[in-house]
Amino acid sequence: MSFDISHILESWDYKAGEVMVRRFKGKDGVEKIQLRVDLGLLQMNAKGRPDGKRPSGHGSLLELFQLKLKQHLAENDDSDEGFSLNEEDCGRLQLEILQFHHRYLCLLQLQDFKGATRDARHNLAVFDLAERYAESEELAWSLKQFQPHVLMVLARARASQALAEGEYDLAISRIEEGLSRLRNFYQSHGKPEMEEHSGEIRSLEVWLDKIRSDRPLTSRELLEKALTEAVQKEDYERAAEMRDALKNLSTEG
């Protein structure tokens, strides 16, 4: 058996600056995702833990630690005192969130926004667990330092899903929610200087402005625009028609 994958790489040239990704079904019948990188490629499962492993029989390390917490609570009268994540636990969780990071970037490129949302929420749940139970603030921050990026990805995935369904107002609302969560993160962690220079916030703000400018006008907005134009042109007959149409629209609503 040959381990050389040169023939695969030669037929799929790497292009700097592009997210090059493809989705296919493997020989084992499991759907896979491949990400082309400069020195080769990354392959991952499209669902479950990206590397296909099941830590102690569970879908992810997150699920395993959540179960351990649940068992601890059951054995200690719903008290979580004594439950903690040590340095090794946090290190293993950090490797897992990196796997999910690679996959949600691929899923965004593939326009699988629901899958990207799922994976971003997985990583946010890891951050929440670490914040509550890591043995030290330093260990917790070793994971939570990546939270702004994941919050941005979550906002992009959810807003992109809304845009794909033609729901511009919902997309705008989801981006605004993402911006609010980002600002709350920086404020709650005493990082105002990071908020001021946040690339995640800037990226969402620019995208939000574009969506607002691209959003199709509603029937009411079209009539109001036509009314304004008629008044400016002193076309009072046209203005009266637009006022009547607006009243009818209000009655129908």
N, C-alpha and C positions, 0 to 999 in steps of 0.2 A: 504494500500500500504506500502510495506517495503522499508525503505531507506538504509538498510544494504547491502553493496557491498562486503562483506567478501567472498562470493562465487566466485566473479570475481577475486579478488586478490589471492585467494587460487589456482585458476587454471592458474594463470599467475605470477609465482614467480619473484620477483625482484632480479636482479643480479648486484651487485655493479661494477661500471666501464664500464657498457654496456649501450648504448642508445637503450632502448627497446621500440619499436614503432610498431603500426599496423594501417592499414587503412581499413575502412569498410563503408557501407552505413547504415545510421541510419533509425529508424522507420519513420522519417519524409521525407525520400527519399533523404536527404542531405548527401553527402560524409563527413565522419568524420575521425579524426586522434586521436589516444590515445597514450599518453606517460606514461609509467610505471615509477613511482618514488618510493622512499623507503617507504613513508607513504600512498601510494595510486596510483592515476593516474590523469593525466590531459587529458581532452577531448576538442577538438577544431574542428571547421569547416575546411575543406580542402581548401576552397576558400572564398574570401571575408574577412571581419574582423574575426579573429579566434574565438571570443566569439559569433559570429552570430548577434551582435547588429548593428544597423544602426543609428549612432548619428545624430539626426535631419533629419532622412531620407536619410543619405548619407552612402556610403560604408565604410567610415572610418573617424576618426577625421582629418586626413591629408586632405582628400577630402573636408571636411567641411571648414577648415581654408583656403584652396586654393580658394574655392568659395568666402569666405568672402573677401579675398584679391582682387580677380577679381572684385567683386562688389565695393570695396573701390576705386580701380583704375578707374572704370567706372564713379564713382560719383565725382572724384577729378582730372579730366583731366590727367589721367595716372600717377598721383603722389601717391607714397605709404607713403608719410609723414602722420604721425598720426596713422598708422596701427602698432599694436604691439601685442606680446604674453605676457600675464602676468604670474605670478607664478602659478595660477590655470591652465591656458592653458598648460603651460609646464609640469606640474605635470600629467595632463590627457594624454598628448602626450607621456610622459615617460612610463606610464602604457600600452599604445597601442604598443609602440615599443617592450616592453617586451613580449607581446602576439605574435607579429610577430617573435621575437627572438626564442621563444619556437617552433614555427611552422617551421621556416626554418631549425632548427637543425633536426627536425623530417623528413622533406622533403629530406635533404641530406642523412639521413640514409635509406630512402625509394628509393633513387636514382632518385627522381623527381627533377632533376637539374634545369629545367625551372621554376618550382614552387619556389624553393629556391632562384633563381635569382630574381624572381618577388618580393618576400618578403624582400630580402636584399635591393633591390632598393627602396622599400617603406620606409624603415628606413632611408636610406641615404637622401631621399627627406625630411623627417622630420628634419634631422640634418641641411640641407641647409636652410629650412624655419626658424628654430630656430636661426641659425647664423645671419640671416638677420633681424629678427623681434623680438627676445626676448628682454624684457625690460632692461636686463643687461647682461654683459658678463658672470656673474656667472650663470645666468639662462641658457644661451646658452650652456655653458660648461657642465652643469648638463646633457644635452642630448648628446653633441658632444664627451664627454669622451668615449662613446661606439663606435665611428666611426671606429677606427682601427680594432676592431673585425669584424664589418660588412663588411669592405673592404676586409678582409681576406676571409670571407664566400663567398662574391660575386666572388672573384677570384677563389676560390675552386669550386663553383657551375658552373661557366662558363667554367673553364678548364676541369672539370669532364664531362660536356656535350660534349666537343670536343673530349675527350678521348673515350667516349662511341661511337662516330662516327668514330673512328680511325684516327682523325686529330691531330697527335702529335705536329706538328709545331704550329698549332693554339692554342693548349693547352699551349705550352711553351710561346707563345706570350701573352696569357691572364694572365698567372702567372706573367710574367715580367711587364705587365701593372699594375697588382695589387700591386706589390712591389713598382713600381714608385709612385702610388697614396698614398701608405702608407708613403713613405719617404717624399713626398710633404706635407702630412698632418702634420707630426711632424715638418718639417722645417717652414711651414707657421704659425704654432702656437707656435713657439719658444720653442719646446720641444726636443732638441737634445739628452738629457739624456734618454728620453723615446724611441727614435729611437734606441739608442745603446743597450737597453735592451728589445727591443720589441719581445715578444714571437710570435706575428703574423708574423713579418718579418722572424724570424728564421724558423718558421714552413713552410712558403712558399718556402724559400731558400732550405731547406732539400728536400721538395717535388719536386722542380724544378730539383735538381741534380738527383733525382731518375728517373724522367721522361726522362731526357736527356740520361741517361744511358740505359733506357729500350726502347728508340725509335728505331724502326726498321730502318735499313739503307736503303737509296734510291738506285735505280739502279745505279746511278752515284757513290755514295759512295761505293757500293759493288765492282764496277769495279776499282775504285781508290785504294781500299784496296788490291784487287787482284794484281794490277799493282805493288804496293809497295812491296808486298810479293815476287813477281816474280823477281823483281830487286834485292832484298836482297839475294835471292837464286841463283842469276846469271842465271836464266832461261829466257834468252833473247827472245827465241821464244814465250814463254808464255807472256812476257812483251809486245812484239810487237802485239800480238793478243788483249791484253787489251787496248793498245793505239788505235788500229783500232776500237775496240768496243766503246771506248769513243768518237772518232771522229764521228762515225755513230750516236751515241746518241745525240751529239751536233747538227748534221745535221737534225735529226728527230725532235729535239726540236725547 
